[in-house]
């Protein structure tokens, strides 16, 4: 059996690696090929292109990448037309994968889309494109299946692998000891995983931390860096805000960093869900390109009241969130300080996040692998 895969960015690479490992455990002879990152390649996927090739985002920003991405998609279609896979799995990256899935499905290839696009949140008309592209959508969030059921799209809730892999009980003091942190009050700071994010939010976060440190001299900050480029950029931003000496920067290790913190200040995205699964109170911010934001606002493309995922998954919003100009040092410092001063509120938030973690921990790799085998006509 041959499985075609295309994963976008690091999160998709990790999802793909988990899927490959589970499928290999069930059927050792399966071959995997396509667009893959280092985790998928280590799990046994033959990479025709790196998943970093799909690391583009926004409405306006990716336009200059269109010729390159179209060339890549034509190459994949040609190769899989000549030797079709038994199943094709597009992992996230919907702007690239849905078109690819549609072309392959038209040629008789069974297709799955793993990680629902946020059609429930914005550009809801894309659900029709999903219906044409995928024989089955594998959903990480429970309300996504209900949305697809309303639109007669075959979908399955498999849970979130991140919830499966997050320890139920994390000891804050043990995490601090592992990092060599001796302070009694700690804030984790995650300014983003992309250069564009850190360019926009890094100076804001640094200034917010300067305000927090001035109000509470014993406060310490720790920030996990996703790459050498991100580290160098953020170090310069911290130096300009005169708070570099108050920061510990780590190479990755975000889980331990957040576990060591009383409160997390982060760029809204995957990190917000990770913080919630770790039962850590947080403050979230995001800034996108001004033109992208103007288009979204003008045409009313966003259909949900919150942009931070945990706020869409709990009965009430638990994460203070700040967008564009509202994401300023004064507001962020005040929100973090408010949580730091309210241990009862932090405990209540942690309790709600523990319930969320249990809801999302469904054994995603196993359920996703079974869904792919079902599409291929195989049995577990």
GISUL-V941559 format. One record per pair of residues at least 4 apart in sequence whose ideal C-beta (glycine too) atoms are under 8 Angstrom apart, sorted by the first residue. I is the first residue (numbers start at 1). GAP is how many residues later the second one is. Records with the same first field share a line. If there is no record, write none. Layout:
I: GAP / GAP
//
This chain:
1: 26 / 28 / 29 / 30 / 85 / 375 / 377
2: 28 / 29 / 30 / 31 / 81 / 83 / 84
3: 20 / 27 / 28 / 29 / 30 / 82 / 83 / 84 / 85 / 86 / 369 / 373
4: 29 / 30 / 72 / 76 / 81 / 83 / 84 / 85 / 100 / 105
5: 11 / 14 / 15 / 27 / 28 / 29 / 30 / 31 / 35 / 40 / 83 / 84 / 86
6: 28 / 29 / 48 / 70 / 82 / 83 / 84 / 85 / 87 / 90 / 91 / 94
7: 5 / 6 / 8 / 9 / 27 / 28 / 29 / 30 / 33 / 44 / 47 / 84 / 85 / 86
8: 4 / 27 / 43 / 46 / 47 / 83 / 84 / 85 / 88 / 89
9: 4 / 28 / 42 / 43 / 45 / 46 / 83 / 84
10: 4 / 27 / 41 / 183 / 216
11: 4 / 81 / 259
12: 4 / 25 / 39 / 42 / 79 / 80 / 81 / 103
13: 4 / 23 / 24 / 25 / 26 / 27 / 38
14: 4 / 25 / 147
15: 4 / 76 / 77 / 99 / 100 / 146
16: 4 / 20 / 21 / 23 / 24 / 27 / 29 / 73 / 75 / 98
17: 4 / 22 / 23 / 25 / 26
18: 4 / 143 / 346 / 347 / 350
19: 4 / 70 / 72 / 95 / 346 / 349 / 350 / 353
20: 4 / 12 / 20 / 23 / 24 / 25
21: 4 / 22 / 344
22: 4 / 343 / 344 / 346 / 347
23: 4 / 7 / 9 / 346 / 349 / 350
24: 4 / 6 / 19 / 20
26: 343 / 347 / 354
27: 346 / 351
31: 15
32: 4 / 8 / 11 / 12 / 13 / 14
33: 12 / 13 / 15 / 52
34: 11 / 12 / 13 / 14 / 15 / 42
35: 12 / 13 / 14 / 15 / 16 / 18 / 19 / 37 / 41
36: 4 / 5 / 9 / 10 / 11 / 14 / 15
37: 4 / 13 / 14 / 15
38: 4
39: 4
40: 5 / 7 / 11
41: 4 / 5 / 6
48: 27 / 28 / 31
49: 4 / 23 / 26
51: 4
53: 15 / 16 / 19
54: 15 / 39 / 42
55: 139
56: 5 / 6 / 9 / 13
57: 4 / 5 / 137 / 139
58: 4 / 230 / 231 / 234
59: 232 / 233 / 236 / 237
60: 229 / 231 / 232 / 235
61: 135 / 228 / 231
62: 4 / 7 / 33
65: 4
66: 4
67: 4
68: 4
69: 4 / 27
70: 4
71: 4
72: 4
73: 4 / 23 / 26 / 27
74: 4
75: 4
76: 4 / 24
77: 4 / 23 / 26 / 27
78: 4
79: 4
80: 4 / 5 / 8 / 24 / 29
81: 26
84: 20 / 23 / 24 / 25
85: 24
86: 24 / 290
87: 22 / 23 / 24 / 25 / 285 / 288 / 289
88: 12 / 13 / 16 / 21 / 22 / 23 / 24
89: 22 / 23 / 24 / 25 / 283
90: 4 / 6 / 7 / 8 / 10 / 11 / 21 / 22 / 23 / 24 / 43 / 44
91: 6 / 23 / 24
92: 5 / 22 / 23
93: 4
94: 4 / 19 / 23 / 32 / 36
95: 4
96: 4
97: 4 / 16 / 36
98: 4 / 15 / 19 / 28 / 31 / 32 / 35 / 36
99: 4 / 34
100: 4
101: 4 / 10 / 12 / 32 / 33
102: 4 / 27 / 30 / 31
103: 4
104: 5 / 7
105: 4 / 5 / 6 / 27 / 28 / 29 / 30
110: 25 / 265 / 266
111: 22 / 23 / 24 / 264
112: 22 / 23 / 24 / 25 / 26 / 259 / 260 / 263
113: 4 / 17 / 20 / 21 / 23 / 24 / 25
114: 24 / 254
115: 23 / 24 / 25
116: 4 / 14 / 21 / 22 / 23 / 24 / 25 / 28 / 32 / 39
117: 9 / 13
118: 4
119: 4 / 5 / 7 / 8 / 11 / 28
120: 4 / 23 / 24 / 27 / 183 / 184
121: 181 / 182 / 183 / 191
122: 174 / 179 / 180 / 181 / 182
123: 178
124: 179
125: 4
126: 4
127: 4 / 20 / 21 / 24 / 26
128: 4
129: 4
130: 4 / 7 / 18 / 23
131: 20 / 21 / 22
134: 19 / 20
135: 19 / 240
136: 18 / 19 / 20 / 235 / 239
137: 7 / 11 / 16 / 17 / 18 / 19
138: 17 / 18 / 20 / 229 / 230 / 233
139: 5 / 6 / 9 / 16 / 17 / 18 / 19
140: 4 / 17 / 18 / 19 / 20 / 21 / 220 / 224
141: 16 / 19 / 172 / 219
142: 4 / 15 / 217 / 218
143: 4 / 169
144: 4 / 11 / 13
145: 4 / 10 / 11 / 12
146: 4
147: 4
148: 5 / 6 / 7
149: 4 / 6
156: 211 / 215
157: 205
158: 204 / 205 / 206 / 209 / 210 / 213
159: 4 / 5 / 201 / 202 / 203 / 204 / 205 / 208
160: 4 / 113 / 117 / 200 / 201 / 202 / 204
161: 4 / 203 / 204
162: 4 / 108 / 111 / 112 / 115 / 198
163: 114 / 194 / 197 / 198 / 199 / 201
164: 197 / 198 / 199 / 200 / 201
166: 89 / 108 / 111 / 112 / 191 / 195
168: 186 / 189
170: 4 / 5 / 89 / 108 / 109
171: 4 / 88
172: 4 / 87 / 88 / 89 / 90
173: 4
174: 4
175: 4 / 81 / 82 / 84 / 85
176: 5 / 6 / 7 / 10 / 84
177: 4
178: 78 / 82
179: 43 / 69 / 71 / 74 / 77 / 78 / 81
180: 68
181: 5 / 39 / 41 / 67 / 79
183: 35 / 36 / 37
184: 34
185: 31 / 33 / 34 / 35 / 77 / 155
186: 33 / 34 / 35 / 36 / 74 / 75 / 76
187: 22 / 25 / 32 / 33 / 34 / 35 / 74 / 75 / 76 / 77 / 78 / 149 / 153
188: 33 / 34 / 35 / 36 / 69 / 70 / 72 / 73 / 75 / 76 / 77 / 78 / 92
189: 16 / 20 / 32 / 33 / 34 / 58 / 75 / 76 / 77
190: 33 / 34 / 64 / 67 / 68 / 74 / 75 / 76 / 77 / 81
191: 6 / 7 / 10 / 11 / 14 / 32 / 39 / 43 / 75 / 76
192: 4 / 5 / 6 / 9 / 10 / 38 / 75 / 77
193: 4 / 33 / 37 / 74 / 76 / 77 / 78
194: 4
195: 4 / 34 / 35 / 38
196: 4 / 93
197: 4 / 70 / 72 / 90
198: 4 / 32 / 35 / 36 / 39 / 69
199: 34
200: 4 / 87 / 88
201: 4 / 66 / 84 / 85 / 86 / 126
202: 4 / 31 / 32 / 35
203: 4 / 34 / 37 / 38
204: 4 / 81 / 83 / 123 / 124 / 125 / 128
205: 4 / 32 / 60 / 80 / 127
206: 4 / 28 / 31 / 32 / 34 / 35 / 37
207: 4 / 34 / 122
208: 4 / 57 / 121 / 122 / 124 / 125 / 128
209: 4 / 12 / 29 / 32 / 34 / 37 / 38 / 56 / 124
210: 4 / 31 / 32 / 33 / 119
211: 4 / 118 / 119 / 122
212: 4 / 7 / 121 / 124 / 125
213: 4 / 6 / 8 / 30 / 33
215: 118 / 122
216: 121 / 124
219: 27 / 121
220: 26 / 27 / 28
221: 22 / 25 / 26 / 27
222: 25 / 26 / 27 / 28 / 35 / 38 / 39
223: 11 / 24 / 25 / 26 / 27 / 34
224: 25 / 26 / 27 / 28 / 29 / 30 / 33
225: 5 / 6 / 9 / 24 / 25 / 26 / 27
226: 4 / 26
227: 4
228: 4
229: 4
230: 4
231: 4 / 18 / 20
232: 4
233: 4
234: 4 / 15
235: 4 / 9 / 14
236: 4
237: 4
238: 5 / 6 / 9
239: 5
243: 4
250: 6 / 7
253: 4
254: 4 / 17 / 20
255: 4 / 19 / 23
256: 4
257: 4
258: 6 / 16 / 17 / 20 / 22
259: 19 / 21
261: 19
262: 19 / 77 / 78 / 84
263: 17 / 18 / 19 / 20 / 73 / 76 / 77 / 83
264: 7 / 11 / 16 / 17 / 18 / 19
265: 17 / 18 / 20 / 67 / 71
266: 5 / 6 / 9 / 16 / 17 / 18 / 19
267: 4 / 17 / 18 / 19
268: 4 / 16 / 17 / 18 / 39 / 40 / 41 / 53
269: 17
270: 4
271: 4
272: 4 / 10 / 12 / 36 / 37 / 38 / 47
273: 4 / 36 / 37
274: 4
275: 5 / 7 / 35
276: 4 / 6 / 33 / 34 / 37 / 43 / 77 / 80 / 81
277: 76 / 79 / 80 / 83
278: 75
279: 70 / 71 / 72 / 74 / 75 / 78
280: 70 / 73
281: 37 / 58 / 64 / 65 / 68 / 69
282: 28 / 37
283: 36 / 37 / 38 / 39 / 49 / 52 / 53 / 56
284: 24 / 35 / 36 / 37 / 38
285: 36 / 37 / 38 / 42 / 47
286: 21 / 35 / 36 / 37 / 38 / 41
287: 36 / 37 / 40
288: 4 / 5 / 36
289: 4
290: 4
291: 4
292: 4
293: 4 / 31
294: 4
295: 4 / 6
296: 5 / 6
302: 5
304: 8
305: 6
306: 5 / 6 / 11 / 13 / 15
307: 14 / 16
308: 4 / 11 / 13
309: 4
310: 4 / 8 / 9 / 43 / 46
311: 6 / 7 / 8 / 10
313: 43 / 46 / 47
314: 4 / 38 / 39 / 42
315: 37
317: 4
318: 31 / 34 / 35
320: 15 / 19
322: 4 / 5 / 6 / 9 / 10 / 13
323: 4
326: 5
327: 4 / 5
328: 4
329: 4
330: 4
331: 4
332: 4
333: 4
334: 4
335: 4
336: 4
337: 4
338: 4
339: 6 / 7
342: 4
343: 4
344: 4
345: 4
346: 4
347: 4
348: 4
349: 4
350: 4
351: 4
352: 4
353: 4
354: 4
355: 4
356: 4
357: 4
362: 5
363: 4
364: 4
365: 4
366: 4
367: 4
368: 4
369: 4 / 11
370: 4 / 10
371: 4
372: 4
373: 5 / 6 / 7
374: 4
//
